[in-house]
Amino acid sequence: MAYLAGWKDILRPIRDGYRHWFPSPDTGPTPEEREKQRRLDRLKGFTYFDTFHQLEAWTEADSDPVQRANTPLLARPSPVGKSGARKANVLICHDYSGNYHEYESASAVGLDEDGYCCEYLQYVESFIYFSHKLVCVPPPSWINTLHRNGVKAFGTVLIEPQTKDTERLLNFITEWKNGQEKIKFPLAKQLSDIARHYGFDGWLINIEKPFPQDSLGLNPFLRQLKGLIGPNKELIWYDALTKDNKISYQNGLNGKNIDFSATCGAVLTNYCWKETDASASKVVALKNGLPTEKVYFGIDVWAQNTVDFGLPRTTYPENKGGGTNTGVAVSKLAEMGLSAGVFGPAWSFEHFPSHGRDTERAMWEGEAFWDGATCSCRGEASFCHPVNLDKPITGSATQYPAGSEKFFHTDFSRAFATHEEQAASRLYNGKKIHSQLGSQSLLPCSSHALVWDSRIPIDAAVSRLKVEKGSPCEERDQPLLSSGGASYNPDAATKDRIFERDLPLFKLDMPADGSLRLYMSCDPRGISSVYLKFSSGIKLLPIGGSGLQPLITFQCAVEPDQTSHGNIRLQELGVRVRSSGLQKPRDSFLKIYKIRIVPRTCLDLKQKCSIEDVQIEQRGEDDTEHWRLRWTYKNSLGDDDRSALATSEIPYSDITGPFSYFAIQIDGVDLGRAYALEHVLPKAFVESFGGGVQVVLIGIGFDGEEVARREQEIVLPVR
């Protein structure tokens, strides 16, 4: 049965060219209700500003530790592929039903099914978190995951037709210094401080309402904001307001918006462009010194939908653009040397409930829909959203190597995980899975390989399996990469026949001069060898271990077999998997728990760091009253140690120091990971304790290794 069309399908928050003429009346919550929700959202780690008064009043002291991201942006190497290859940088503008969802919280919540998390981050350059707030800060869960994968995270400054007091954005004060008049924009300073404090990489400036006064002050405001955020952060201008203070979507770059775009240093165009608009825009960009890779042409993923009423939506290509054909537009932009701005990629989850992951694969990899696919469009889903095998997004998007020049780590964590029954009943309201968006790790290349000779597929997938008590990786509830046979050929199966196939995992770009060392924790029974693909050739390394060992740590130097000359690089990491011909479909025969590549002289942090002062406190009042676990850390790292860490490229946090996260266990129940020095606890869970409770905190470094551990009995304060 097809889904009924909802308001999200009919009237999406998209730029159709008419919204500024007919501003929507504010029929939502009252200001008091909004402020109450904002207080509650703080405890989830969410930061946003509904009014100019809130924005002007903000100070760093107002923030909660759980609202800040702790993970630095990983420095990516140059893109994968030959120099000069036609690929387009991909920016994602993420508007998912208004955003700020429960699953994006800093603390894990129970869920019935997955939400959107984007498992193709090696193909994404930048990620804008978009919500219908005046100022929207990306949740720390998103920032941490994006930075771990080398993706820049952007917040949004949004002035909509119903926004009040818009002139306050450009309010300025005049100062005299050394006989010269200087103009300062207080909100430029606020926005710069907010980006720095919460740990993200810049702003999308989206002005969709003319200013009540001449907008000539906007360019100086943008110029000042650009200078304040510094060279490591960016601004992106959205194609709405023109230089004559009118809302007129240009669907490209021209004389009406080039000044604002050039001042910001990047532009995201509206979505109704044609090839001629893109060609003309490239000329304008080159003429005005704006890098063409910073010209992102908008692609409306929702434009592929058909509805019974409302204005038709168009994006490139004009016929059935967006949706499963998003990659067609990316391909065209790659051909023209421009970049792509993909709006609303969570369409895959909104438009196809319970099949979001399958739809996402159709968009990004060109896979076919599942049998019986339905949606709210008129007609069959397969007709409205045709399979695009030739031009999926990954075919034309710039792919970046995983990790950095000298550092790589993955534990294969996905954004959603399963848990034991005890956790389900005490923490997650009986739900079968829980969120851990901020923990999403570097995930392997999509690969559906074929085994030698037999044509039996091997299906590689990141598992959500929980780790059972007593397993080798129990203490950290390790996720894993598991692979199994996707089909079974009984005619080819014999007891003695073993099939093998090289399974690529990650594209890399790292020096192969012996200065780095690879460590891989795995079950050796499904792997015959690790393979390293160098720029000079492939090296196979037998995995070793006995058939009875469920876990080994394989390690080797990152260098080719033969003595090589010149700049040899490690370009790919994979495994040669092996399986019996009797392997049944979906039976797991490969398990990898974690992989890291670090300098061979890497600093040992375990003797230099400790977790201190662990406490459970009651905080807040009335609707924000809650229990919180907090702690501090100490380290004895000297200047030489910090210099060694910086040289190794292993991240170091301004907030949590050498710790990437802290695994929490209370009363024998795993509460997941904290990426701050505080963690909000479920009220019912805490109130189920007796007098005292056992707390275990394990501090994990950015390379996945345990740095410090603290076990402590805590007596709850009198309530």
N, C-alpha and C positions, 0 to 999 in steps of 0.2 A: 504494500500500500504506500502510495506516495505521501510525503509529508505536506501538510497544508502550508501555504505561504504565510509567513509571519511578517511583522513590521520591519524586521531587520533585512528581509529579502527585498521589501518594497521601497523603503526609505532609508537607505544606508547613509551614514555620515560621510558622504563623498562630495567632491566639488562638482556640482552639476551646472554651475553658472548662474543659479537663481537663488541660492540660499540667502544671500545678503539682501535680496529684495523683500523676502518674506521671513523675517526672523521668527523662530519658533517661540511661542509663549512659554514662560517658565511655569510648568505645571507639576514640577517635581517636588522634592522635599522642601520644607521650610528652611530658612537660614539656621534656625536652632537645631533642626534635625540633621542638617548637613554638618554642623559643627560637632554634634555628638558622634556622628559616623566617623568624622575625621579623627576624633580622639580614640575611638576604637581601632581605627585603621593604623594608627601609630604603633599599636602593640603587635600588629602583623608585619611591621617593617615598612609600611607605605608612607610616602611623603608626597603631598600635593597641596596646591593653594587654589582655593575657589575664588578669592577676592584679592584686590590690590591691597586692601588693609592687611590681610594675612601675610602677603608677600613682603610688604614694607616693614612689618613688625618682626619678621623672622630674625633670630640670632642663632649662632651655633649652639648656645646653651639650651635652646628649645628642643634640640634633637634627642632622640632616644638612641642608645648604642645599637639596638637591633635594626635601626633604619639605615645604617651605613654599610657599604660594601667594603670588604677587606682585601679583595684580590686585585693586585696590579695588572694592568694590561700587558699581556705577553707580546713581546716583539716578534712579529712574524718574519720569516725569510721572504725572499722574492717569490712570486707565484710559480706554480708548477707549470712545466711545459717550456717549449722553445721560445726564446726571445723574439718578440714580434708576432707571436700567435694571436689570432683574432679572438679575444675573449672580452666579456663585459664584466666590470665590477658590479656586484649586486648589493644594493642597500635594501633593507626590509623596513617598511613602515608598519608597525604592528598595532592594529586596532582590532581587538578581539572583544566584541560585545561591551565596549566601554572600558575594559581592562580593570586592573586591581582585583583579581579573582583570589578566592581563598587558597587555591593551590600555589599561588605565587608568594604566599606568606613566608616569613623567615622561619617559622616553626612548621613541622610536618602536620598535615591534616589528612583525615581519612577520605577516600574517594571511591566512587563506584567504577569510574573509568578514567583513562588518560585525558589530559588536556593538551593544548598546543605547547610545544617546547622547541621546535625546529632542530631536527637531528642532522642538518646539512650545513653546519656552521663553518666547515672548511671551504664552503662556496660563498660565504657571506662576508662582505667587507665591513659593513656598518649596520646597526640595528637601532631604529628609532622607536621608543616606547611612546605610544600615542593614546591619550585619553581626553575626554571632553572636560578638562579642567583648565583654569587659566594658566597654571604652571604645573607640569606633570614631571615628576622625578621617577626614573626607572626603579622598580623594587630592587633591593640588594641581591635577591635571588637571581634575577636576570643579569645584573651587572657582573656578579661573580662568575656565572657560567659563561657569559660572553667574553670576559677578560681572560678566563682560563683557556679559551679557544682562540684568543687573539683578535676578537671582534670588538670594534668600538661601539660603545653604548651612548645613545643620545636621549636627552629629555626633550620636552616640547613646551614652547611658549605659544599659547593659542588664544587669539582674540576672535571670537565668533560674533555673529550679528546681535546676539542677546547680551553680550558682555557689557557691563556697566563701567563707567569711569575710565574709558580707554586712554584718555589724555594723560593719565597718571603714569603710563609707561614712559612717556617722554619728558616728564618733569625734570628740571635741572636746577642746579645752583651755580652761581657765578662766584669765582674766587680770583683774587689778584695775587700774583706771585712774581716778584722781580719786575714789577711794572707791567706785567702782561696779564690779560684777562684769560681765565681758564674756565671752561664749562665742565661740570661734572654731572653725570646722570646717576642718581643714587640706585636706581633699579638695575643698571648695568653692573654695578658693584655687587648688588645682592645676587644676581644670577650667576656671576662669576664665582662668588663665595659658595653658593649652593652646589655648583658642579664640583668644585674642589672638595668640599666637606663630605659630600655623599659618594664621591669617588667615580664619577662618570665623565664622558669625554666631549661633551658639548651640547648644543641646542639646535633643534629645528625651530626656526622662527616662522610662524604661520599666522599672518595677519589677514583675517577675512572680513574686516569691517573698516570702512574709511575712518580716519581720525577726524574728530570734530574741528580740528584746526589744520592748517597747512602741514603736510607731513615732511617738510624739509628737514625737520629735526630728527627724522628717523635714521638717515644715513650717518650723522655724527654719533647717534646712540649706538648703532651697529658697529661703527668703527671703534668706539670706546670699549664696548663689550668684547670685541675681537681682541683688542690689545690686552684687556684685563685677564682673559682666560689663558692667554699665553700661546706659545707655538705648539704645545702638545695637545691642545684641545681645538675644536672646530665649531663653526657655525654653518648651518645649511638654510638657505632662503627657500621659502615655498612660493610658488608661482600663483599669487592671488592679487595682492595689492600692487598697483603700478605707480610709477613716479608722479603721476598727476592725482594721486590720492583717490583712486577708484579701484573697485574690485572688478577685475577683468582678467580671466584666466587666459594666458597667452598660449598655453600648450607648447611652450618652447622658450627660447631665449631670444630677446630682441631689445630694441631701444627702450621699451617701456619697463623692463625689469632688470636690465644688465647692471645698472648702478648698484642696486641692492644685492644682487647676486655676486658681483665682483667684490663688494665690500665684505660680504660673509665668506667668500672663498669657495662656495659651492651652491648649487641650486637643485631643487627637486621640482620638476615641472608637473603641471596638471596632466591628466591621463588621456585626454582626447586628441592626441597628436597623430600626425601622419608622417610618412617618410620625408616629405618635403619640409615639414617643420623641423625634423631632426637635422637634415642637411643644412638648412639655413642657420640653425642654432649653433652648429659646429663652427661655421664661418664667424659668427658673432663672438663666440668664446675665444677663438684664436686671435681675432682682431683686438680683443680687450684683455688679453693676458690671463684668461680664466682657463685652467687646465681642462681639457675635454673629458678627462676621467672624473672630474668633479661636476659634470653636467649629468644629472640622473633624470632620465625620462620616466615619468610615472606610468605604472602598469596596474590597472584596476582589476584585481583577481575576480571581483564580484561581477564584472561586466558580462561574463559568459552566461549569467542566469537570465531566464526569461520569466516575466511576471505578467499578471493579467492587467494591472493598472500601474500608473506611475510613469515617469519619463524613462525612455530607453537609455541604457548606459552603454557607452562605447569606449573601447580602448584598442590599441593596436594588437593584432590586425582587426579591421573593422568588422569582419564576419567571424563571430565566435571567438573574439579575443578574450584574454583573461582565462581564469580557471585552468583547465588542462592545457590550454594553448599559451599560457604565460611564457613558456620557453620560446615560442615563436617570436615574441617581441624582444626577448633577451638576445636571441640569435641575430635579429636585425640590428640591434644596437651594437652588438659585438662587431658585426660586419662594418659598421660605420665609425667605430672607434669611440663610442660613447658608453655611458654607464646606465644601469637599470635601477629604478626605484619601485620595488614590488610592494603595493599597498594591499593589506588585508590577507596575508597568506594563511591566516587561521580560518579562512573560508572553508578549508578542507574539513575542519572540525565543526564549524557552525552549520554548514550546508548539508553535511553528511554525518549526522549524529551516529555515534558508535562505529564509524568507519573512517575517522579522521586520519589515522596512520596510513590506511590503504590509499586514501585520496591524495595524501601528501606524496606518497611514492609515485602516483600517477602524474602529479605536477612536476616533481623534481627528476624522476628517473624514466618517465614514459611508460610505466607499467599499466596494464589493462585493469579496468574495474573488475570487481568481484561479480559473480553471477547474481542476477536479480537486483542490481543496484537501483535505488530509487532516490528521488529528491523532490523538492517542491516546484521545480520547473514544469512548464507544460511539455508533455512528451516524455519518452524514456530517457533515463539519465545518460545512457550510452549515445543517444542522439544529441542531446543538449550539450554534453561534455565529451566530445569525441576523444578517443585515445590518440595520444601524440607520441608515437614511437621515435620519430625522426628528430624532433627538436625539444627534448625535455630541458628544463632549466640547467641541469648539470652539464649538458652538452656544450653550452656556450658561456657559462659563468666562469669567472676566474676562480681557479682552485688554488688554495694556499696550502703549503706544507703544514703538517701538524707539528706542534712544538716550536722551539726557537732555534737559533744557531747552535747552541750547546746544551739545550735542556728539553727533555720530553718526558711526560708522565701521563699515564692513563690507568684508571682502575675500572674502566668500562661502566661507570655509574650512569644510569639513565635518570630521567627526571621523575620517574615513578617507580615504586618498588613494592613488593609484597612483604608481609610480616607474619610473625607467629600469632597463634590464637590469643595468647595472653595480651599481647600488644593491641590486637584488634579490639578486645573487650575493654581494656583499661585506657587506651589512648584514642582509638579511632572509631568509636561508636559502631563497632562491628563491621566496618567497611573492609573490603578485601585488599585494597591497595592504599598506599599513602604517597603524598607528594614529597619530592626532594629536588625541586627545580634548581636550586642553587648548587647542587652537587653534580649536575650533568657534566661528565668528563669528555675528553676527546674520544669520539666514537670512530670506529673503523670505516674505511671505504666500503660502499655498498658493493657486494660481490656475490654473484650467483654463478660460481665456477662449475665446470664440468670435469668429472674425474676422467683419467686417462682410459681410453679404449672403450669404456662401457657406456658413455653418454648418460651416466646417472648424475643428476645435479647434486651439488653440495650447497646447502643453504646456510649462510653465516648470519647470525643474528645476535644482538645483545640481549641477554636474558635478564628477567626480573626475579630470578629465583632467589629466595632467601637462603642464607647459609644455616644449615642445621647445627644444633648444639653438638660439640665435639669435633667439628670439622677443623681442618688446619687453619682456616682464616676466620674462625668464629668471632674472635675478639673485635673485628671491625665490620662484621656483617657484609663481607666483600661481595660486590656484584661480579659478574663474569661474562666473558664472551663464550658462547657455546655454539657449536655447529652440529648439524645432523643431516642425514640423507633426506632429500625432499621427495624422493620417489624410490620405488623398490622394484627391481627386475628379478623375479625369481628364476628366470632362465639363466641369468648371468651369475647367480649366487652359488658359490660353493664354499665349503668350510675352509679351504686353503687359499682362496683367492683374496688378495688384499689390494685395494684401490688406493692410489695416491694422487694428490693434486696440490699445486702451489696455490695458496690462498692469500692474496695481497691484503694487508691490513691498513697500513698508513703510508702516505707519501711524505717524504722527509727531505730536508736539505741541510745536511750537517757535515762537518769536516770528517774525513776518514783517515786521519793521520795517527791514529792510536791514542789520541788525547781523551777520547770518550770511551765509556764502558756501558754495555747493555746488560740489563737485568730483567728476567722474565719469570714470574711465578706461574706455574702451570701444572696440569695433570699430564705427565709425559705419555700416557697410554694412547692418545689420539694424534700425537705429533712425531714424525720421524726426524724432521730437521727444522731449524730456523733458517730462513734465507735473507740475506742482505744484498740488495741491489745497489751496486756502486756505479758511478759514471764510467768505470773501467770494466765492469762485468759483474757477474753474480757469484756470491759465495754461499755455499751450503754448510751448515754447522749441525752435526748430529746432536740431538737433544739429550741423549743419555738417560740414565735412570732406569730402574727396573719396572717391570709390569705390575708390581705390587705397590709401588709408591703413588699415593694419590696427589702428592704435591712435591714439586722440586723447584728450586730457583736456579734457572739456567743463567749463566753470565759469560760474556766474551768481550774482547776489545773490538771497537768499531774500526776495522781496517781490513783491506782486501788481502787475499792470500799472497799474491806475488808482490815483490817490491815494485812500487809504482812511483812514477815521477809526475810532478805537476800537482794541480789542485784537484785531487780526487774527492768526490762527495758521496755521502750515503744518500740515496734517492728514494729508497723504498724498503719497508720492513714487512715481512710476511712469514708464513709457516707452510711447510709441506705437511698436509694432513693425510692421515691414513685411516682406512676403514675396511672392515670385512664386507665381503659381498652379501653377507647375511644381515647387514644393518637395515633395520626397519625404518620407515619414514619417521622423521622427527626425533629419532633416538639420538641422544647427544653422544658424540664421540670425540669432542674437542672441548677442553676447558682451559681458558687462560684467565688468570685473576688480575694480574697487573703487569705493566711494562714500564720501565724507566730507562732513560739514557742520560747519564750525567758525566761530568768530568771525572777522570779516574782518581784525581786527588781531591775529591769532594770533601768539604768540611763535615766532621762528625758533630752534630748538634746535641746529641743525647747527654753528653757530660756537661753541657753549658746552659741548659734550660730546665726550668721547673715550673709547676703549677702550684699556686699558693692561694690562701685565703678563700676557700670554697664556702659559700653560704647560701642558704635559702631564705629569702625575704618576702614579706608581704608588701606590695606596693599599690599605689593608686587609691582611689575612693569612688564610691557609688558604682557607676557603670564601668569604670576602668580598674576596679579592684582586682588584683591578680597576684599569683605567686611567681617568683622569679629566682632562678639559679644564677649566681654570679661568682666570678673568680678573678684572679689576677695571674700574671706570669712574671717570672724573673729570668734574666739571662745574663751571662757573664761575657758576652761577645765584645771583643775589643775592636779597635779600628781595623786591624789586620784581618780579623775574622769577617767583618762586614765587607771589606774589600774583596776577600776571597769569595764570599757569596755573590757579590755583584759580578765578579769575573766569571763565575760558573753559570750565571744567568738564572739560577734558582731564585724564584721570587721572594721578596721580603716585604711584609705588610707594614704600613704606618700604624695600623690598629692592633694587629695580633702578632707582629714581629715575625719570627720564623715559622709560626703556626699557620697552616692553611685552614684547619678547622679543628674542632674538639668533638670527639665522639662521646656521647653522654649515655650513661646507664644509671638508673635509679631504681632501687628495690628490685633488682634483677631484670628490669624492663629496659630495652633499648629505645631511647628517645630520638635517635638520629644524630645529626651533625649541627653544630653551632658554628657560625662564621663570625662571631663576635665574642666578647668576654662576658656576655649575659645571655640568658635564654628564658623566654616566657614559658611557664609550665601550665599544663591543663589543670584547671581548678579542681575538678572532680578527682583527678589522679592524685594530687597532693593531699586532698582531704580524706583519701582512703588509707593514708599511712597511719601507723601507730605513733608511739612517742618519738622514736628515732628511725633514721633511714640510711641505708648504705648508698653512697654516691661514688661512681667511678667516672673520672674524666681522663680521656686519652688524647693528648695533643699530637696531631699529625702534621708533619712538614709538607711543604709544597711538592716534594718528591715522593710523597706517599709513605714515608717511613715514620715510625713512631719516634717522637722527640721527647715526650715527657708523659708521665702517668701519675695520677693522684687518686687514691682510694681513701675515703673518709666517711666516718659515721657522723651524721648531722642530726641534731635535735631541733625539731621545728619550733619556731618562736610561738609563744602563747598567743592565740587568736582572740 
